[in-house]
Amino acid sequence: MRRRFSAAVILACIAMTVGQADSALAQEQQDTCLTCHRALPAGRLADPATLYAEDVHAAEGFRCIACHGGDATVVGPAAMDPDKGYIGTPERQQIPALCGRCHSNAEFMKRFNPALRVDQVAEYETSAHGQALRENDDPNVATCTDCHQSHSIKAASDPRSTVHPLNVAEMCGDCHADSTRMEPYRLPTNQLDDYQTSVHWQMITDGGDLSAPTCNDCHGNHGAAPPGVSWVGNVCGQCHAMMADLFNESRHSRVFALLGSPGCATCHNNHDVHPANDDMLGLGEGSVCARCHTDEDPGGQTAVAFRSAIDSLRMTTEEAHALLLRAENAGMEVSQALFELNGAEDALIKVRATVHSFDVDAVTTETEAGLEIAVEAQSRGREALADLRFRRLGLVASVVIIVALIIGLVMKIREIEHGA
Amino acid sequence: MDRRWLGDLWTWLDARLGLSYVQKIAAKKDVPVHRHTIWYYLGGMTLFLFMVQVATGVLLLFYYRPSAEEAYESIQFLMAEVEFGWLIRSIHAWAANLMILTVFIHLFSVLLLKAYRPPREITWISGIALLGLSITFGFTGYLLPWNELAYFATRVGTEIIGVVPIVGTFMLSLLRGGPDVSGATLTRFYAIHVALLPAAAGVFLAVHLFLVQKHGMSTPDSVNAGEQGARAMPFFPNFLLRDLIGWLTALAILASLAALFPAELGVKADPFQPAPVGIKPEWYFMFMFQSLKYLPAHILFMEGEAVGVFAFGIAGVLLLLVPFLDRPSIRGQRERLFIWLGIAAIAYIIVLTILGYTANPTQ
């Protein structure tokens, strides 16, 4: 096998030497790896050389020998001399350290990308992947090249990259949605399907919001691991800071920890996080409170009170909005009242967030603040519609008076002209 | 008792103001009665709408604040908080539109009936000046609420002045008070709208009314040529009472429009926002705006728009000189060329205005 490979490389080099102009060879003299491997028939030996043309490392001037070792100034098997550091295809266990030679070296990396972190290998060591590789010598777990590719590595911001936010879920799903691969680890394979029904996925794909979370945002980039039950809130709190703070101070935070429930995910799920709605509160259909509470315990009664507060604020705000829109469509000037009604809509958002404190007083205070604005707007809307009715009545009265005057004038003209 | 008191007051005022002289003139003044008499009411109706404009405009001045920072808010306050503020502003806006409509109808009725014939040339010229002033009133007043529509329509409208060769750039800068429509343009337009134009309109209106009084109503040739000639009715009170019916009808229309379709305010102007799609000028500029859109980018060595503006300028001058160009009428001959030209102009204005509102704005 080895002999056949050497013969193929030699033949390729001879063909290159004969078939190409001296000048072309001279240009690539410093990288004989690419010269020979590109000349090989498409396949395992030629593809890396072809793919590497668009690799981010190639753009920075790194050649094959940076990872594979050897001597790129000589042609043929002599270039692949182990005495010259040639390692061939690195063993999977070698890959993190191989990448880390550069990527863990802050002094070296800042010459190319000062903003890039240099703790990827250290993080990887803490990940479920890294631990299985190191402790179990498991060659099937993901290493650097499984996520980033081997020879066509792109910056994470490049939409062609496997680690671009739009592609991360599919990339992780290559293994984690594959039941054959996951079977030895007894891991579920529904995460990708679940995630692709979530509001987060919708935000990325439909909303074009690349800051919305995908797998790595919750599980870590290189230190990928399932969040611990006690610190799920910290993961969600990266974005939902206000809710996380309120929840962490709440009674539920402590109770969930005691029960071993995974914080936010207890009510909102983990991968299939759907848009939160008011039906989740209370004890009715779709309620998450009803999973633990009934109308006979104080928790259930509080849940009903929360739902009632939110419903009253929402309905009052909607009614005020409808009244003002009716008035506006009839030509009344209510833009200031409509602007002020935004305060009630803001209060509604705040009340929904405050629910995460599970504090009745806090929710009541915020609800009352919003209701005050909404009731005022409702009253402005009613006044505007009453004013509209007054205008119409006034118009009718004016027209009647004007018509009476016109009739009087016509009679006067007739009287004058007939008299004459 | 009352009658004696009124008589005493009349005598007192007559001694000081010469009211009996005015009464004599009014009693002597006759208005021809024929099948075209109805057009005589258009002038009076325009005058009534102008008076409504003056009255409501003065009331608006109590609340309006002429600056880019406060104009919109002051109108918003007027519309939402001031008792009957909405009514005053809506009547002002609708009366402006109706006045320009009656001015146009008055102009074309005079043109088609050839009421500009000697010795009424200066009456015609003062009327054309009043037409120009009315349109300028409309153009300057439109910007004053400082809303998005007004801002961008004014920007487009003033840009047209900029295409005039040689002096265009200077005139544009003079009108805007800078390179673009800004707070300086607003205060400029305000000064023109509430000071310069009313003063000029007052002068031309006085001349126009004096000449109408001096020469009386013109009787069309077709009526004069009839065997019977024109009958007549006394101006006071017969014609004046009929005029009052027209004014009351206009008032009822104004009240209905103001109550059912109050003037909108829209969104405050933001010079940093892009212009809304399909921005259109006021309806009375639409035929000119639409005509300019149909012109090619270049005509001979000039820009298409500049040629269009030049052509409308020439048309305005020709309109002004109609009494002197219609030489057969000066000689007392019946000549229909100018009647057909007038009908063609009316058709052109109506068709281009309809196209302006119905054609695709991107074409």
Interface residues (C-beta under 8 A of the other chain):
Chain A: G331 M332 E333 V334 S335 Q336 R391 R392 G394 L395 S398 V399 I402 V403 L405 I406 L409 V410 K412 I413 I416 E417
Chain B: Q76 M79 A80 W86 L87 P237 N238 L241 R242 L244 I245 L248 T249 L251 A252 A255 S256 A259 L260 F261 P262 E264 L265
